[in-house]
Amino acid sequence: MGASSFCAGLIYYFCSISNFQNILESPIEFLKGVGPQRGELLRKELEISTFEDLLYHYPYRYADRSQVTRIGFIDPKAEFVQIVGTLINVIEEGDGRKKRLVATLYDDTGRIELLWFQRAQWMKKSLKEHERYIVYGKLNYFNGIVNIAHPEIELLNADTSIPGRQPVYPTTEKLRAKGVTNRSFAKLTQALFEKIKAHDIPEILPDDVRNNFRLCGRFQALRWIHFPDTEEHEQVARIRLKWEELFLSQLKIGRLRLQHTAQAGWHFEKVGELFNTFFSEHLPFALTNAQKRVLKEIRQDTGTGKQMNRLLQGDVGSGKTIVALMSMLLALDNGFQACIMAPTEILAQQHFFGISDLLQKMGIQVELLTGNVKGKQRKEILSQLADGTLRIVVGTHALLEENVQFQNLGLAVIDEQHRFGVGQRARLWQKNTMPPHILVMTATPIPRTLAMTMYGDLDVSVIDELPPGRQPIKTIFARDNQRGRVMEFVRNEVNKGRQAYIVYPLIEESEKMDYESLMAGYEQVKMWFNENKYRIAMVHGRQEAGERERNMQRFVKGEANVLVATTVIEVGVNVPNASVMLIESAERFGLSQMHQLRGRVGRGAEQSYCILLAGSKVSEESYKRLQIMASTTDGFKIAEEDLAMRGPGDMYGTRQSGVLKFKLADIVQDSGILEQTRTAAMQVLTNDPKLLLPQHYALRELLAQQGKQSHWGKIS
């Protein structure tokens, strides 16, 4: 290609980009058929502010509007129906807020009632009695009589055509009630396509990528997703747009990964005296091969002179804390400080007590910094961190506060890291002149597809062995009518000298009711465990922190036989003597939550049990969860099932971060496309890491544009 044609190509591209942005960034009220009032409504209800927002407001299904059903032949099992008839008896009923509009539509086979609960007066003025209308809507039944509420209704005249295959868009009841029906959406989108042409939406995928994976063009895909002529067109468009979403996410992750590998980091030159002394003299048990492998990976990372960003996955009880502690000793041996940050005070205290106990004989000072550490003690900790005399600190979000300064933070360990926001975690980078090495840990196994999208920029280590001597936990599913036998079993375990958890659900929306349920359960437990013989402690979120901690410590120290609690004990409690986890109303818990709770037992050498006690009425989905829990203790299998049942956003709250906001793609259903896009993105970045080649200009510009709008951080 000659220099002149290359320059001409660039000029055309940038003009296209500019034109594309100018058109699609137009306020939505400037589109024919919208106007100020509808524009404000679209903004409030669906966050559609611009032409571009409307373009990417995809239909979620398509309705066959080519068929007209005669009223007398409506199938009672049908969900939606399209009918043609004459409108009569348009009457306003009720008054004030209860006012509604009722009308009757009839043909030569029967009649049906049409209802409007909002905009009754406006609709009454716009409808004409004794005229023929085409009506489409969802069937409802009241006292056995069929009706259609807020139907799409259009006067039938010489210019009216029966619709064919029509897109059905996500909308709200308020929009429908205000007259912005599905047909309105289709008309608005059609008006948008009358304004934009193919050259207004430049192709972003390189030709070789599109050809290799047989993908249609971008403009064609956008047109077909809204107005497909055939089912095949719809599928071709859907695949292309899913592919684009996942490909862009993999490019973002890949570029972050390249940044990580290029980021200079502290060089841990040696494995020194502290590490070796702990390993040879103070290790409480022999390391598993998996723990040794992970420590070797961490050692290699921290010895390269590049910043480590590693995700450590390990099922509950697999020994992640020992790996974290030995990694911190590696930092200390090389003259650096280390910290471990946990999402809750209970978990932070658990780490603090465990690490302090393990390092006590070595004379290494460890301090705890949480929101409850105040006054002189807090000042001393902050001073010692700043001058370097305190080398290991365990804390909560308090570690992120501006006045917490380290002399030379070399390693930051983040536990249960999905509970921290991206921005919060990234603030740890500012605690030193050079960013510390980062080790993020999770006891919630992450399925491969989720790891590829959420944590693809991190190196991943997995501890897939339990320490020797641990027995698999036996999980039992029981109904409420078996409560007597269940409680007898728990009491027998306690009589052997063991301890038991009894956990009740706590859901924010019904907190008061759940609190009452917990208190009623506590009274019931006391009936089974006579207080003259047994000691019962209770822990829940409404208690003051001091009381909650005292009750928790009673159980930890063995002073209480039974702990009645809410899910506040999901993480952070290590009581090897506890052998029973009884989960009340188990049908209300998610898979990952039940798995976390089950991990509170089985931490000693004795056989442990998890009992899932469910009510008499259990939904099909809840029953499936309980069966999965009873059939396996493999955290990765459970995580895969949980991901398939609930989706990534519900599992990890990732929708809040913006990382997995896909409009069409589903990382479970579209795992094959995800694999393709990962391969393609890696190939593009291998050949052109900064996306400087002409065929990658469009990608680079779009990623830069999206980067201004998103919250992709330096730590996934």
Buried (B, 14 or more C-beta within 10 A) or exposed (E): EEEEEEEEEEEEBEEBBEBBBEBBEBEBBEBEEBEEEBBBBBBEBBEBBBBBBBBBBBBEEBBEBEEBBEBEEBEEEEEBBBBBBBBBEBEBEEEEEEBBBBBBBBBEEBBBBBBBBBBBEEBBEEBEEEEBBBBBBEBEEEEEEBBBBBBBBBBBEEEEEEBEBBBBBEBEEEBBBBBBBBBBBBEBBBBBBEBBEEEBBBBBBBEEBBEEBEBBBBBBBBBBBBBBEEEEBBEBBBBBBBBBBBBBBBBBBBBBBBEBEEBEBBEBEEBBEBBEBBBEEEEEEEBBEBBEBBBEBBBEBBBEEBBBBBBBBBBBBBBBBBBBBBBBBBBBBBBBBBBBBBBBBBBBBBBBBBBBEBBEEEEBEBBBBBEBBEEEEBEBBBEBBBEEEBBBBBBBBBBBEEEBBBBBBBBBBBBBBBBBBBEBBBBBBEBBEEBBBBBBBBBBBBBBBBBBBBBBBBBBBBBBBBBEEBEEBEBBBBEBEBBEEBBEBBBEBBEEEBBBBBBBBBEEEEEEEBBEBBBEBBEBBBEBBEEEEBBBBBBBBEBEEEEBBEBBBBBBEEEBBBBBBBBBBBBBBBBBBBBBBBBBBBBBBBBBBBBBBBBBBBBBEBBBBBBBBBBEEBEEEBEBBBEBBBEBBBBBBBBBBBBEBBBBBEBBEBBEBEBBEBEBBBBBEBBEBBBBBBEBBBBBBEEBEEBEEEBBBBBBBBBEEBEEEBEBBBBB
